[in-house]
Amino acid sequence: MTEEPSRIDTVRPLRASAVTQWDIEADVVVAGYGIAGVCAAIEAARAGANVVILERTGGWGGAAALAGGFVYLGGGTALQQALGFDDTADNMATFLTAALGPGVDQAKIDDYCAGSVEHFDWLVDCGVPFKESFWGEPGWEPPHDEGLMYSGGENSAPFLDLAKPAPRGHVPEFAEKKIGRRSGGYMLMKPLAETVEKLGIAVEYDTRIRRLIVDEDDRVVGVLATNYGKPVTVRAARGVVLATGSFAYDKDMIARYTPKLTGRPGAAIEEHDGIGIRLAQALGAELAHMDASEVAIFGDPQMMARGILVNGRGQRYIPEDTYAGRIGQATLLQQDNQAFLIIDEKSLEEALNTVTATPFFRFPPKWVAETAAELEAEMGLPAQALQTTIATYNQHAEHGEDPLLGKKPQWVRPISGSIACYDLRGFTAGFTLGGLRTDLDSRVLHVSGEPIAGLFAAGRCTSGLCAGGYVSGASLGDGSFYGRRAGKAAAAG
């Protein structure tokens, strides 16, 4: 108990001198039982530390267990090699530097890529299954249990000319997927949670962190939490690891840092309320890329690749065969959330005959017309706006080319005959990418640039690999990778 148990509604740190009794004691305290937290706990325990995980819900998993399960790995993993794909750490770093910028932490990119093969092997050793099967079609994720897929636009413009394309979306094998409820992310978390159990790591469920506890030298030595409203003091002899997720569901933080996401959270859970970020801020922690966000667009990649996407002015703005998350970002952040998919009857029929993991994105079009002029009028666009776009596209498509945006020839064909238009205005949702600035050992950095003693963090409460762009698998990838680093560093004290 503490001398001020009623003061749990502030994020200001609590002095250890005010704690009269420690309710729970451990060497390393991990806040959050998602992908970053579970990996931190495993590595801390394997390093000889006594570990306790504090989880605010009633079970393990966090947002990771609900995710599609992509772990972005490369550089020549065993799965890549088994499926015949050549990749190197340098090649991977070249792509990620371009795709996740501007402003990436180059040291972190290089470090992650250099350790990617070892990290894949570590996950496999922990029991995470990956099927030796490649899914090469456009899509949000493999529709079956395939283990490898392009998940970041590596094989589309402009990246295919910057680095040798290689698929790096590694997906845990799971035959009975239920998209959005139990998918590859579940099969990533389950073996790791079983590893936690085998290691005898203590877990306190329904326990929510409220404040960090610091000694007279401002070293973090524990946390004040609540369990069903009752204050609980938890001592950390060596370190505290924050693995509490993003701020996607904190309305005030969204309004302050990523206002375009207001009212459209996605791919996160309501427990992602930014608490870890705010607690560290109260100690002077530095933040990075708080305006960055990943954005999903509720469109079918098979359909988008075969059509053209236009903005509110009827102009194309992105190669339609790129990573769908990149399309979502461009739509919300650069095109005022205005998007229309134009596709002719032949291409639509072809797309609808393909297999997809997201059939709910194949809804009826809003408009169907016999000519571009007629469709233009139906959409309410100025005369010639859409017609000019289609005419320009068709002129080059006759030769299988797209010099304007660089869509690959396999998807380029003239738009002719009856035309359908899908109204995708406002069809986006996203989650935040910014957070605490950390070093390569996952130590939380003070605004002075020095580490905050006793405090570590990983996962979406940190600014990880992504500075602006995104690739599917970056969250589970750097969350697990730097979760491991956090656990090791915290155990070392």
Secondary structure by P-SEA (a helix, b strand, c coil): cccccccccccccccccccccccccccbbbccccaaaaaaaaaaaaaccbbbbbbccccccccccccccccccccccaaaaaacccccaaaaaaaaaaaaccccaaaaaaaaaaaaaaaaaaaaaacccccccccccccccccccccccccccccccccccccccccccccccccccccccccaaaaaaaaaaaaaaaacccccccccccbbbbcccccccbbbbbcccbbbbbbbccbbbbccccccccaaaaaccccccccccccccccccaaaaaaaaaabbbbcccccbbbbbcccaaaaaabbbbcccccccccccccaaaaaaaaacccccbbbbbbcaaaaaaaaaccccccccccccccccccaaaaaaaacccccaaaaaaaaaaaaaaaccccccccccccbbbbccbbbbbbccccbbbbbccccccccccccccccccccccbbbbccccccccccccccaaaaaaaaaaaaaaaaaaaac
